[in-house]
């Protein structure tokens, strides 16, 4: 919802610069308070990979998509991240997909097809590029989460902080190509502050810890909740109209993602016993 408020005003590039820059500053302050040090010389490649795949690329794509798509549609497409992560993980490990996972993939694809193919209420004409951008962003999240799970030598806090500084270094030069149209209004500035500090900096502290503790696919199951809140906030605060297919498509995506994540969740429970 916050991206939907800010992106049409400031543009996708200033949006990402503010988002990752504020997140990096916030995490640096936390690091100073907790006496943590960021070993850039030893792990700069790791930070650059995460900053690109889990920061610069998906944030820029969502910023672009938010200029066209509603918040509800964006959150539904974002909910495919665990599906991408599971497929990528299976390819990397060369293990066959379980039957429930395959069914979940089918339901997820069907749900996305219903949302983007049948809705003429919430989808404007020419939205195909924005839809592709959201799906590519979700795919990038899946790649990043799978990679983060394999990088056990770097702690979760350093991964969050280092990746945000790397994303900032990537995004700042792009301002010359797409500068902001003018000074934003106060409500847009407040939206950017919340997006950078709370929705990115603080959230990434939790996310990377979950990836280390329970795995990439399972950690991404938080996206079960995103369509529910995204549809609700978009309707309540932005006045977005919700089509019947948005509800059905969202339910299918959530059900499909739940089936995809069922296997990793069972393995995590077995390890915790």
Secondary structure, DSSP 8 states (H G I E B T S, - for coil): -HHHHHHHHH-HHHHHHHHHHHHHHHHHHHHHHTT----HHHHHHHHHHHHIIIIIHHHHHHHHHTTTS-HHHHHHHHTTHHHHHHHHHHHHHT----HHHHHHHHHHHHHHHHHHHH-SSS--TT-HHHHHHHHHHHHHHHHHHHHHHH-TTS-HHHHHHHHHHHHHHHHHGGGGTS--SS---HHHHHHHHIIIIIIIIIHHHHHHHHHHHH-HHHHGGGHHHHHHHHHHHHHHHH-----HHHHHHHHHHHHHHHHHHHHHHHHHHHHH-
